[in-house]
Amino acid sequence: MLESIEKNMSNKTLITGKKAENAIKESLFLFTLYICVTIAILTLMTLIYDVLSTGTTRLTSDYEVGLITKIQIDNPVDFLTTLDSRYPDRAGIGPAFAGTVWLMIIVVSVTFPFGTGAAIYLQEFAPKNRLTRFIELNLTNLAGVPSVIYGLLGLAVFVRLAGFGRSILSGGLTLTLLILPVVIVASREALKAVPDTIRQGALALGATKFQAVFRQVVPSAIPGMVTGMVLGLSRAIGETAPLIFMGALTYVNYFPDTPLSGFTAIPIQVYNWIGYPQAEWKETASAGIILLLGLLLIMNSLAIFIRNRYEKDL
Amino acid sequence: MDTKETVKVNSESVFSVKDLSVSYGDFVAIKNVNMDITKNKITAFIGPSGCGKSTLIRTFNRMNDLILGAKVNGTITYQGVDLYDKMVDPVQVRRRIGMVFQKPNPFPKTIKENITFGLKVNNMTDNMDERVEKALTQAALWDEVKDDLNKNALELSGGQQQRLCIARTIAVEPDTILMDEPCSALDPVATKKIEDLMQELVKEFSILIVTHNMQQASRSSDYCAFFTTKTSDDGKRRTGELVEFNETSVMFTTPEQELTEQYISGRFG
């Protein structure tokens, strides 16, 4: 008798009003999360819709402006290959596009060896002492320095001191400085993520430290390193301030042909176009933004593709 | 078990340890170790956690060199050569004295590449395919993987991965294999396979194994060393020490030390 009462009482504690209460709390919390996600996505979508709806008129045919009919630039290819112009409907992004491509080539070819080299040294070989800790701390800080500062540095070191002038080379090297800390930190994280058991396994087989690092650890870290590299490049491709500071041009009516040519880049060109009062320039600028977004999308897809490919091999 | 009888009696010692102690900074992990390890036998290190047996086994192939602040005092001679002599190249030591780790750690590459890596770094690139087959056969893995040598090693089961790690270790033709709790991450079936494998391998190699598993030590080893931790007088420091080192059959039936008896009968540890 007594037992059955106890049993009932303990069963009763299982049925409380808490269940419904918890369910409400949880759904409220979930709802808040949905709102957050929706706001973030909606903002982005609005931005993209605005740019696309304005810019695509500039990238398709049947474009006429004002009272005077001018030579039409009919398609995206023309937009990419035409020089800048005084007239919004004739202005192409050719020199800026070429300038950005030049910049990327310089940034990649300098950042990749120096960035990965520094990361491999710091993570795998450097003695753990005060100096390396100091360097590590500063790298992390450098990654957060405003990009304008790098523009000043580029102006002082590459343009003036090294005598490269206001050239593509100076611009590329300035952007390299800007993303080098980001790339080093990302590459180090990738190396750090390789389990220590891999290093030990290689060394236990009679591999030297060098063989263990370059034949086992680095190949395992490549997906992460490439991702860091591409993210750094994505940052560099959209930077305007440091380039303006170190003296990129705003109106370029030729295609740069050597690394020492004067240049402009897509974001600078867009910034420049936006500044004009006539409404038509807004369309041209939007077309430039679409190009920039497209480039970023391609680069990030490439990073994802490379990462997936290597991970499949793992 | 019956394979044990076929091992030819050979009392030649392969390692000779004298007054060995290992410390990390101020912390002494293990001290006063004196022992001779017999060639072509299985020697097991047993003892409670923190008694320094893993630390000790890592001094035999100089893996402790990789740990910051690790310091080895005393001597270990390997076939008459002082392993910690200034002239000794630790890379060559590790090539001659292979090691299998607690958690299977195959490289994230194909089965074949796992074996060929060791061959390549040791310039054993002649007859690679034969060497791969021989190593996998010796590690009792060949029949299971011969049709997909280009499969990623991480797709193998835990027991297969550990046998692959043994295969890549023996592929570089060491004299001795160190095993640091090789079965602790495996189920009983996979453990049995590794234990059987050890009985085959000991015909060719000297084997040192650290184990937590008392049954494993009693089943598979020829010699057994029992370690325990001793707390310092002020109660602050715990240091590992060798309590007893004897033939396994003797240690598990008539141990000399009371501590040993208590440990193997499960009364402490």
Interface residues (C-beta under 8 A of the other chain):
Chain A: K128 P195 T197 I198 R199 Q200 G201 A202 L203 A204 L205 G206 A207 T208 Q211 R215 Q216 S220 D313 L314
Chain B: N61 M63 L66 L68 V91 Q92 R94 R95 R96 G98 M99 F101 K103 N105 P106 F107 P108 K109 F117 G118 V121 N122 N152 L154 C165 R168 T169 V172
